[in-house]
């Protein structure tokens, strides 16, 4: 099952540990964008 991670678009680094639900990822995305002042994208991460 893929997990979701938040990526800072300016630096390309992961800013949040893995998230299981899309609802939680959207909430975290809004929170980080408000605090950081830059865009954050949600990506799927698959187990190897």
Secondary structure by P-SEA (a helix, b strand, c coil): cbbbbbbccccccccccccccaaaaaaaaaaaaaaacbbbbbbbbbcc
